[in-house]
Amino acid sequence: MESFFHVTVYNAVRMLCHNCHQTRVSQFLHDYFDDYTVDHVEGHKCGSVKRSAMTSRQINIDGYKSDKNYVDVGSNLWFFWSTGNSPGAPVHPLNEVFKTLLSWFGAYYTLQGARAVPVTLPSDSNVNKTHGFRPMDALRGNIFLPKTVMASKRETQTIQKAERESREHLESLAQNLETHHAMIKLLVGALKKKWPEDDRAKLDQIQTGSKRPAKASNDRPSKKSKITQ
């Protein structure tokens, strides 16, 4: 499913109207699909642009985008309704499809790379030194837990609750990748919407911009490289 997504991105950026500058399309496609990094343990991995898209849940085109800011989408890749896109034009259905799929992939890779970070409360010895009460006071029932420690416990519980809810949300998103059903449902729903009739760019944008950098003969295809760090 991830491969299908990347192939769709490639063809959409190459053939449709979007906010990536025409002369930067070739460079963007190279950086997204052909660039890679080398891990001395795991070997070849995908480049930073593709990895960022998978983990941040958005395709950032900062450095590639056009000066024509028809819509306020920041540095996100955005597809236009037509070649004559103007403010107030309908939103291209592909934008919602990519946004949804990226949320699924981002959730999956976030969970894969998640590491539990324990929250440590002050130890008894530290509390005694800080607040000046003796252990025997607790046995006599004459001492109460300091407010600062109570606050720390409340904050810890709040953080743990938020982490549980966040993880549950991520798991619900990532579950959409366990089978093809969710993606099929997403695509069928998108196809039922109205699509523009003239959203294709006038020319293949690889040919209209600078030449796409050639790959060296010993380069490995980035689509086979690992995404995770």
C-alpha positions as CSV (number, residue, x, y, z in Angstrom):
1,M,0.0,0.0,0.0
2,E,2.9,2.3,0.7
3,S,4.3,1.6,-2.7
4,F,1.0,2.4,-4.3
5,F,1.0,5.7,-2.5
6,H,4.5,6.7,-3.6
7,V,3.7,5.7,-7.3
8,T,0.6,8.0,-7.1
9,V,2.7,10.8,-5.6
10,Y,5.2,10.5,-8.5
11,N,2.6,10.6,-11.2
12,A,0.6,13.3,-9.6
13,V,3.5,15.6,-9.1
14,R,4.7,14.9,-12.6
15,M,1.4,15.4,-14.4
16,L,-1.0,17.5,-12.3
17,C,-1.1,21.2,-11.3
18,H,0.2,21.9,-7.9
19,N,2.2,24.4,-5.8
20,C,5.6,22.9,-6.6
21,H,7.4,25.3,-8.9
22,Q,7.6,24.0,-12.4
23,T,11.4,24.3,-12.5
24,R,11.8,22.5,-9.2
25,V,9.7,19.4,-10.0
26,S,12.6,17.4,-11.3
27,Q,14.7,18.2,-8.2
28,F,11.8,17.3,-5.9
29,L,11.3,14.0,-7.6
30,H,15.0,13.2,-7.4
31,D,15.1,14.1,-3.7
32,Y,12.0,12.2,-2.8
33,F,12.5,9.0,-4.9
34,D,16.2,8.7,-5.8
35,D,18.0,10.2,-2.8
36,Y,19.1,7.9,0.0
37,T,21.2,7.7,3.1
38,V,23.6,5.0,4.2
39,D,23.4,3.4,7.6
40,H,26.6,1.6,8.6
41,V,24.5,-1.1,10.2
42,E,21.2,-1.3,8.2
43,G,22.6,-0.3,4.8
44,H,20.8,1.9,2.3
45,K,17.8,3.8,3.5
46,C,15.5,6.3,1.8
47,G,16.4,10.0,1.7
48,S,15.3,12.7,4.1
49,V,12.4,14.0,2.0
50,K,10.6,10.7,1.8
51,R,11.4,9.9,5.5
52,S,10.0,13.2,6.6
53,A,6.8,12.7,4.6
54,M,6.3,9.3,6.3
55,T,7.0,10.5,9.8
56,S,5.6,14.1,9.8
57,R,2.5,13.1,7.9
58,Q,2.9,15.8,5.3
59,I,4.9,16.2,2.1
60,N,7.0,19.3,2.7
61,I,8.0,21.2,-0.4
62,D,9.7,24.1,1.2
63,G,12.4,25.0,-1.2
64,Y,10.5,23.6,-4.2
65,K,7.2,25.5,-4.0
66,S,5.9,28.1,-6.4
67,D,5.6,31.8,-5.5
68,K,1.9,31.7,-6.4
69,N,0.3,31.1,-3.0
70,Y,-3.3,30.5,-4.0
71,V,-4.1,28.8,-0.8
72,D,-2.6,29.0,2.7
73,V,-1.3,25.5,3.1
74,G,2.2,26.4,4.3
75,S,4.9,24.2,2.8
76,N,2.5,21.3,2.2
77,L,2.3,19.8,-1.3
78,W,-1.1,20.9,-2.6
79,F,-2.9,20.0,-5.9
80,F,-4.9,22.6,-7.7
81,W,-8.4,22.2,-9.2
82,S,-7.3,23.3,-12.7
83,T,-4.5,25.0,-14.6
84,G,-6.3,28.3,-14.0
85,N,-6.6,27.8,-10.3
86,S,-7.7,30.8,-8.4
87,P,-8.8,31.7,-4.8
88,G,-12.1,30.1,-4.0
89,A,-11.7,27.2,-6.4
90,P,-12.9,23.8,-5.2
91,V,-10.4,21.6,-3.3
92,H,-8.9,18.8,-5.4
93,P,-10.0,15.4,-4.0
94,L,-6.4,14.1,-4.2
95,N,-5.4,16.5,-1.4
96,E,-7.7,14.7,1.1
97,V,-6.6,11.3,-0.1
98,F,-3.0,12.1,0.4
99,K,-3.7,13.7,3.8
100,T,-5.5,10.6,5.0
101,L,-3.0,8.1,3.8
102,L,-0.1,10.1,5.3
103,S,-1.9,10.1,8.6
104,W,-2.0,6.3,8.5
105,F,1.6,5.9,7.5
106,G,2.8,8.5,10.0
107,A,0.9,6.7,12.8
108,Y,2.5,3.4,11.8
109,Y,6.0,4.7,11.8
110,T,5.5,6.7,15.0
111,L,4.4,3.6,16.8
112,Q,7.3,1.6,15.3
113,G,9.8,4.2,16.6
114,A,8.1,4.9,19.9
115,R,10.2,4.6,23.0
116,A,8.8,4.8,26.5
117,V,10.2,7.6,28.5
118,P,9.6,7.0,32.3
119,V,8.7,9.9,34.5
120,T,10.5,9.8,37.8
121,L,9.0,11.2,40.9
122,P,11.2,12.6,43.7
123,S,12.6,9.8,45.9
124,D,11.9,9.7,49.6
125,S,15.5,10.7,50.5
126,N,15.2,13.7,48.2
127,V,11.9,14.7,49.7
128,N,13.3,14.4,53.2
129,K,16.3,16.6,52.4
130,T,14.1,19.2,50.6
131,H,11.2,19.5,53.0
132,G,13.0,18.6,56.3
133,F,10.7,16.0,57.8
134,R,11.8,12.7,59.5
135,P,10.7,9.2,58.5
136,M,9.4,8.6,62.0
137,D,6.9,11.5,61.5
138,A,5.1,9.4,59.0
139,L,4.7,6.5,61.5
140,R,3.1,8.9,64.0
141,G,0.7,10.1,61.4
142,N,1.9,13.7,61.8
143,I,3.1,14.3,58.2
144,F,1.4,14.8,54.9
145,L,2.7,14.4,51.4
146,P,4.3,17.8,50.4
147,K,2.2,19.7,47.8
148,T,5.1,19.7,45.3
149,V,5.1,15.9,45.3
150,M,1.3,15.7,45.0
151,A,1.5,18.1,42.1
152,S,4.2,15.9,40.5
153,K,2.0,12.9,40.8
154,R,-1.0,14.7,39.3
155,E,1.2,15.9,36.4
156,T,2.5,12.4,35.9
157,Q,-1.0,10.9,35.8
158,T,-2.1,13.6,33.3
159,I,0.9,12.9,31.1
160,Q,0.3,9.1,31.2
161,K,-3.4,9.6,30.4
162,A,-2.5,11.8,27.4
163,E,0.1,9.2,26.2
164,R,-2.5,6.4,26.4
165,E,-5.0,8.4,24.5
166,S,-2.4,9.4,21.9
167,R,-1.2,5.9,21.5
168,E,-4.8,4.6,21.1
169,H,-5.4,7.2,18.4
170,L,-2.2,6.3,16.6
171,E,-3.1,2.6,16.8
172,S,-6.6,3.3,15.3
173,L,-5.0,5.1,12.4
174,A,-2.3,2.5,11.8
175,Q,-4.9,-0.3,11.8
176,N,-6.1,1.0,8.5
177,L,-2.9,-0.5,7.0
178,E,-3.5,-4.0,8.2
179,T,-5.7,-4.9,5.2
180,H,-6.6,-3.2,1.9
181,H,-10.2,-2.6,2.9
182,A,-9.6,0.9,4.4
183,M,-7.6,2.1,1.4
184,I,-10.2,0.7,-1.1
185,K,-13.0,2.5,0.9
186,L,-11.0,5.7,0.8
187,L,-10.4,5.6,-2.9
188,V,-13.9,4.6,-3.8
189,G,-15.2,7.5,-1.7
190,A,-12.9,9.9,-3.4
191,L,-13.8,8.7,-6.9
192,K,-17.5,9.4,-6.1
193,K,-16.6,13.1,-5.6
194,K,-16.5,15.6,-8.4
195,W,-13.0,15.8,-10.0
196,P,-11.7,18.5,-12.3
197,E,-11.7,18.0,-16.0
198,D,-8.6,20.1,-16.7
199,D,-6.3,19.5,-13.8
200,R,-3.5,18.0,-15.9
201,A,-0.5,20.2,-16.5
202,K,0.0,21.3,-20.1
203,L,3.3,19.4,-20.3
204,D,5.1,16.6,-18.5
205,Q,6.8,18.7,-15.8
206,I,10.0,16.7,-15.8
207,Q,10.6,17.9,-19.3
208,T,9.7,21.5,-18.7
209,G,12.0,22.1,-15.7
210,S,15.7,21.3,-15.2
211,K,16.8,17.8,-16.1
212,R,16.3,15.2,-13.4
213,P,19.7,14.2,-12.0
214,A,20.9,10.9,-13.3
215,K,21.4,8.0,-10.9
216,A,24.8,6.5,-10.6
217,S,25.1,2.9,-11.8
218,N,25.7,1.6,-8.3
219,D,22.8,3.4,-6.7
220,R,20.1,1.3,-5.2
221,P,16.4,2.1,-5.9
222,S,15.1,4.1,-2.9
223,K,11.8,2.3,-3.0
224,K,13.6,-0.7,-1.7
225,S,15.3,1.2,1.1
226,K,14.1,1.2,4.6
227,I,12.0,4.2,5.8
228,T,12.6,3.9,9.6
229,Q,15.6,5.3,11.2
